Amino acid sequence: MLVLLGNDPAQARSNDPSLPRQAAETFEDERIPPAKVLFARQPLGFDLKTWRKLLAPAQTPTAFFTNAAAVVEEERQQLGGMGVFLLGFCALALGVAFVTRRRLATTVHLWTEALAAHVPLPYRPMLSATGRIAVVAFPPVLGLLLFLFVQALTEQEGPVLHFATQLLMLWMGATVLTHLAREVFLSPLVPAPHGAALFQCVRLMMYYAVCGLALLWGGTVLHLPPDMLALVRFLLILMTASSVFLLWSRKEAILALFPPLPNRLYQRFLTTLSAAYQPLLLLTFTTGLLWALGYQNLASFLWQRSWALAAVFLAAVFLHHVALRWMRQWLLPDTSPSETTLAFHNTLVLTVTVAIAGAGVLFALALIGLLAALLPLLAAPLLTVGTTSLSVLLLMQTTVIIATFFLGARLLRTYLDHQIYPALDLDLGVAAAINTFLGYALGTVGLLIGLRTLGLDLQALTIFAGALGIGAGFGLQSLISDIASGLTLVFGRTLRRGDFVKIGEVEGFIQEVGVRSTRLRTTDDIEILTPNSQLVSHTITNYTHTSPLVRLHVPVGVSYSADPERVKDVLLEVAQHCPRVQTHPAPDVWFVTCGDSALLFELLVWINSRRMTAGEVKSALYFDLFRALKAADIEIPFPQHDIHIRSGIVRERLLPQNSAAPGEEGRRGTKD
């Protein structure tokens, strides 16, 4: 509203046009202190005599209406018959649009219902609201388009036609904004009592703004004196600024407009807004009053550092929230996403967060004027290396370039893992080699561009590389060995991501073959980092190097009373019905031996070691085997020993040779 009132052509004629130009030149060369320009006051364009002129129509209404009729007649004569026909045609078109609005509303309602069947459920209320707004905006939009078309066709111009165009545009804007406020405030977005109160305030302010602008533009057409127009503009701006006090007691209603978001900075902003609600309204009224009194530079300064800065913050928070919500719906529709999908989602979230935060900070600094003041300060040279002058700004640019390349490499690698490699059914080892190459290549390019941005001569790095090579030969042997071994593992495809291996006594899945070490995750979800040089120089058992299928031996013991053929049938039936067992190659049963306490069999099954471990399959098979053998009345024995005592043996043979009979030993003891 303030901008519309401040950019009126009449004000440009009444105020001094050299003052804004002087202010711009002052901020550029800084020959005058900024405070002088900041507190510079533009002339109001009216005085006490203007008040008497403004009251003149009320004192002599006949003369005022006579003069107004003369102006209207003069404009009508300038329009001619074609201009009058133009205005009449537009009025007729508007009447037809009003008459057919109900039929149009019914048609649009049917269209939106048919279209809503193909739209997700959360977006259907938005579609219905858009249709209702389009219906009410149809008459003013149609009238404006027809008016502009006929005006261009007849090449008619004049103040009255310009005023009619302004009124049509004002009508269109007021209609759209009013019904948009109705859809927002009278919908479930805002609680019912708060929404109704806010809608009444917004509609009242909208009607006031429309009437004020129409009155101001109409005074321009009627050739009112510039001082009277300036006075009317002053009163409109003052009343517009005073209208914020309608919201003085609507604190809860205003805070209800802000949706609850899980952003900590956003929550602190809402807390601050709630605590400083009335002072902020006073600040808003103060800026409007300063604008009306001619201190437009000061008012703009306060607006840019208060509400404009808050608008930038809210826009960044809402954009970030919408982006994260869209990414969750697109990438994480399931409750248990894959590891590659989760990695791509996290990288994309980091990229979007950094981009929005960086753009928001730069825009906020530019808005409050600190960016232009900080750039020369950051560009000041700190030290000179050869012919290169290093500064904070140059270091920041280099850091941003290198970080952008590394983040882009990470985003590209995770996207390939998530989308491209599964679609191409690419081998995991080849995919890991491509990702490693892309990471090294983009990181090296970013590092070289960053060094070039610093102004360093890349040819001079050859000397540094030679010195680094000598130092690596003496002191970094293990590190260089690990790096070389990592490249050998990646491009030689000895180990690939997803392989199930055994290193020493540890079994697990390869998660990543890094530059210096390889990350292994055991079946107990324990991550182990092993230097690459040890993997190259030691023996590794790779269960999935050529094929992920591994044969598993499951020993089973049954009672001697069981039929071996029946046992074989039961074991094969259990293996065939187990979902963890591969059907090709088919399971098999071996009769191993006749043990001390049981007949020993081995159930041989094939499993996919990339999808499950041997312990998981054995556990599932033993559960099923126990139930199946019990149902078939086949006993699973436990270790036991049978002792047979033979009868008819001479008693003296069981006694030691040097021992005597119990009777003799008793008698001998009596004699003693």
Secondary structure as UniProt FT lines:
FT   HELIX           2..6
FT   HELIX           9..14
FT   HELIX           18..29
FT   HELIX           34..38
FT   HELIX           48..59
FT   HELIX           61..99
FT   HELIX           101..116
FT   TURN            117..118
FT   HELIX           121..123
FT   HELIX           124..154
FT   HELIX           159..185
FT   TURN            188..189
FT   HELIX           192..221
FT   TURN            222..223
FT   HELIX           226..242
FT   HELIX           243..247
FT   TURN            248..249
FT   HELIX           251..255
FT   TURN            256..257
FT   HELIX           264..275
FT   HELIX           277..292
FT   TURN            293..294
FT   HELIX           296..304
FT   TURN            305..306
FT   HELIX           307..331
FT   HELIX           339..368
FT   HELIX           370..378
FT   STRAND          381..385
FT   TURN            386..387
FT   STRAND          388..391
FT   HELIX           392..415
FT   HELIX           416..420
FT   HELIX           421..424
FT   HELIX           428..453
FT   TURN            454..455
FT   HELIX           458..460
FT   HELIX           461..475
FT   HELIX           477..492
FT   TURN            497..498
FT   STRAND          500..503
FT   TURN            504..505
FT   STRAND          506..513
FT   STRAND          517..522
FT   TURN            523..524
FT   STRAND          527..531
FT   HELIX           532..537
FT   STRAND          541..542
FT   TURN            543..544
FT   STRAND          549..558
FT   TURN            560..561
FT   HELIX           564..577
FT   TURN            579..580
FT   STRAND          588..594
FT   STRAND          599..608
FT   TURN            609..611
FT   HELIX           614..631
FT   TURN            632..633
FT   HELIX           651..654
FT   TURN            657..658
FT   HELIX           662..671
//
